[in-house]
């Protein structure tokens, strides 16, 4: 004799619209952050990304790096469950208010993005530097 047991309530899955865009469309890249005496150097590993696909948004105290890959559709395309590996990258970091976000410098070479953020002078040092010169 066969018995069919129905669950009391169907399992609820979130529709794609309810999932945040950063979770649904992006993945977090590997990165390294180094603190130097006058700068903070951020190295982000984003293989497959060219310079045109990088967007850096600085909203003090946060830095948001979005790196989009060039997506090519091949003629003989077949789904191979590569959706996770082909997602674009997004990194959100809270670096604080002590950095000069307007003077950041970024460069990318072979999928390695290097962002250099100069530190702001403390208020006492900047006052002294202005009046000594």
C-alpha positions in Angstrom: 0.0 0.0 0.0 1.3 3.4 -1.0 0.9 6.5 1.2 1.2 10.0 -0.1 1.9 12.6 2.6 1.3 16.2 1.7 3.2 18.9 3.6 1.1 21.2 5.8 2.3 24.3 4.0 4.1 24.5 0.7 7.8 25.6 1.0 8.1 29.3 0.4 10.8 30.5 -1.9 11.6 34.2 -2.4 10.7 35.6 -5.8 13.7 37.1 -7.6 12.3 40.6 -7.1 12.5 40.2 -3.3 16.2 39.1 -3.3 18.5 42.1 -3.1 20.3 43.0 -6.4 23.7 42.6 -4.7 22.9 39.0 -3.8 21.2 38.1 -7.0 23.5 39.6 -9.6 26.9 40.1 -8.0 29.5 38.1 -6.1 32.1 39.4 -3.6 35.6 39.4 -5.1 38.7 38.5 -3.2 40.6 41.5 -1.9 43.5 42.7 0.2 43.6 46.0 2.2 46.9 47.4 3.4 47.3 50.4 5.8 50.3 52.5 5.0 51.3 55.7 7.0 49.9 58.1 4.4 47.6 55.9 2.3 45.3 52.9 2.3 46.0 50.5 -0.6 43.2 48.2 -1.7 43.9 45.3 -4.1 40.8 43.7 -5.6 41.0 40.5 -7.7 38.5 40.7 -10.6 39.5 38.3 -13.4 37.9 38.9 -16.7 37.2 42.6 -16.1 38.5 45.4 -18.3 39.0 49.0 -17.2 35.7 50.1 -18.9 33.8 47.7 -16.7 35.0 49.2 -13.3 32.8 51.6 -11.4 34.1 53.0 -8.1 31.6 54.9 -5.9 32.8 56.7 -2.8 30.2 57.7 -0.2 32.2 58.4 2.9 32.6 56.3 5.0 31.8 53.6 2.4 33.6 52.5 -0.8 31.7 50.5 -3.4 33.6 48.8 -6.2 31.5 47.3 -9.0 33.3 45.4 -11.7 31.4 44.0 -14.7 32.7 41.4 -17.0 32.2 41.5 -20.8 29.5 38.9 -21.4 29.7 37.1 -24.7 27.0 34.8 -26.0 28.5 32.1 -28.2 26.6 30.7 -31.2 26.7 27.1 -29.8 25.7 28.3 -26.3 24.4 25.7 -23.9 23.6 26.1 -20.2 26.4 24.5 -18.1 25.5 26.0 -14.7 28.2 28.6 -15.1 25.9 31.4 -14.0 27.7 31.7 -10.6 31.1 31.9 -12.2 30.0 34.5 -14.8 28.4 36.9 -12.3 29.8 40.4 -12.0 31.7 41.5 -8.9 30.7 44.0 -6.2 32.7 44.9 -3.1 31.3 47.1 -0.3 33.7 48.3 2.3 33.3 50.7 5.2 36.7 52.4 5.4 35.8 55.4 7.6 35.9 59.2 7.4 39.7 59.6 7.6 40.4 59.1 3.9 40.3 61.6 1.0 37.9 59.8 -1.3 38.0 62.6 -3.9 41.7 62.0 -4.4 41.6 58.2 -4.9 43.7 56.7 -7.7 42.8 53.4 -9.4 44.4 51.2 -12.0 43.7 47.8 -13.4 46.1 45.3 -15.0 45.3 41.7 -15.8 42.3 41.5 -13.6 43.9 43.1 -10.6 42.4 46.4 -9.5 44.6 48.6 -7.3 42.9 51.5 -5.5 45.0 53.9 -3.5 43.3 56.3 -1.1 45.3 59.0 0.6 44.6 59.7 4.3 43.4 63.0 5.4 45.6 65.1 7.7 44.3 65.4 11.2 42.7 68.8 12.0 45.7 69.9 14.2 48.3 68.9 11.5 46.4 70.6 8.7 46.0 73.8 10.7 49.7 73.8 11.4 50.6 73.0 7.8 48.5 75.9 6.5 50.0 78.5 8.9 53.7 77.4 8.6 53.9 77.7 4.8 
